Amino acid sequence: MSFKYRNLMLSYSSAIDRKSPLYSDISKRMADDKELKMLLSPLMTGPEAVPLFMSSVLYSLYYHDDELRDYYMNFNDFVKPFDDDAYGLFKSFVQRHRDMIIMMTTTGDLKKNIVERSSLLVPVFHRIVKEVSSCRFNVIEVGSKAGLLLNYDWYGYTFNKAVSVGDTEHINIKVKLKGYNHSLLKPLEHPHMKYGISESVTHIENDDEFYWMLSLLYPEETKRRKNLLKARQIFLEHPVTMLEGDELVLLEQVIDELPADEPIIIFHVHRTKNWSDEKKANFLSLISRKAADKEIYHVHHQLFGSDIFLDYFNEGYLKREKLANFDLDKLKIEWLVNHPLKI
């Protein structure tokens, strides 16, 4: 057990040394800390346990004012260097708030809500909206979690440091976009209705759940954290309908309830990665059946690899276009429309 604990800490420290120097330093120190090993070894059941623990400590810091905050960029623009004294504060904090930290480590999840991923929807929805048969359209996100991507139309974007779309005064998401005609980047149209569907919804208006969302980001991810705070405020001003339960059952219900003469855009980014092959097949079959009666556009990611695809039906026949390659972390979009599609 001790070897496993130490090995997990050192592996994590090495894996994130560039993304989070703070977490890298802490986990390296923890690797040989016998007291914390006794406390935490039962929790270290796999690689995901270490980031869950780090997020749980940060989550607890949001609730408990402590000197340890001086070393986290979540609470200060300028932080103190992390040294032996700082590690002593960290260790003491973990021991004093062990119950909350252990609870969150064992019950939390690592599903991040990255607001900036909404940038992909700008060129994608421009591509779709010019094809739809009506000026009113509706949007459904499957696996939506918190619904932040659904408010894509209320965010501001700057593409390639040159072209701005939307209100960049409040929130400005900066993206690299390759192979796309800048003249097509026009003001966004607002959907008529929006629905987010998830097996487990994060209620962003709830402070407890929102603090966990913030805690999943590295302390050094200041820009993402600021955008998340702004996106929450936008969500409170422009709430979307979030539905929790069986995603395929809910999707069918929502499609049936939406107006028959208004096109529907269904999208998901990253969320279907871990679905079973059976669920993916049932998902595509459901959309195919519903497309017989309604105009449906399906933007999907990680059903067939890492590229972004668009499915739609023309006279009963499925048409599939490869739209883009999207680097989820670096926010780089390579537009691939009219490139040869290999199946």
JOBEL-V112987 format. One record per backbone hydrogen bond with DSSP energy under -1.0 kcal/mol. NH is the residue of the N-H (numbers start at 0). CO is the residue of the C=O. If there is no record, write none. Layout:
BEGIN
nh/co
NH/CO
NH/CO
END
This chain:
BEGIN
nh/co
4/0
5/1
6/2
7/3
8/4
9/5
10/6
11/7
12/8
13/9
14/10
15/11
19/15
23/19
24/20
25/21
26/22
27/23
28/24
29/25
30/26
32/29
36/32
37/33
38/34
39/35
40/36
42/39
43/39
44/42
48/45
51/47
52/48
53/49
54/50
55/51
56/52
57/53
58/54
59/55
60/56
61/57
63/59
68/65
69/66
70/67
71/68
74/71
79/69
86/82
87/83
88/84
89/85
90/86
91/87
92/88
93/89
94/90
95/91
96/92
100/96
101/97
102/98
103/99
104/100
105/101
106/102
107/103
116/113
117/114
118/115
119/116
120/117
121/118
123/119
124/120
125/121
126/122
127/123
128/124
129/125
130/127
131/127
137/262
138/192
139/264
140/194
141/266
142/196
143/196
145/143
146/143
150/147
151/148
153/150
154/151
156/164
157/172
158/162
159/174
161/158
162/158
164/156
167/165
170/166
172/155
174/157
175/330
177/332
183/180
184/181
185/183
191/136
194/138
195/240
196/140
197/242
201/144
203/201
205/202
209/205
210/206
211/207
212/208
213/209
214/210
215/211
216/213
220/217
221/219
224/220
225/221
226/222
227/223
228/224
229/225
230/226
231/227
232/228
233/229
234/230
235/231
236/232
237/233
240/193
242/195
244/197
249/245
250/246
251/247
252/248
253/249
254/250
255/251
256/252
257/253
261/258
263/294
264/137
265/296
266/139
267/298
272/269
274/271
279/275
280/276
281/277
282/278
283/279
284/280
285/281
286/282
287/283
288/284
289/285
290/286
291/288
292/289
293/289
296/263
297/310
298/265
299/308
301/304
307/323
308/299
309/320
310/297
311/318
313/316
316/313
318/311
320/309
322/307
323/307
324/333
326/331
330/326
332/175
333/324
334/177
335/322
338/335
END
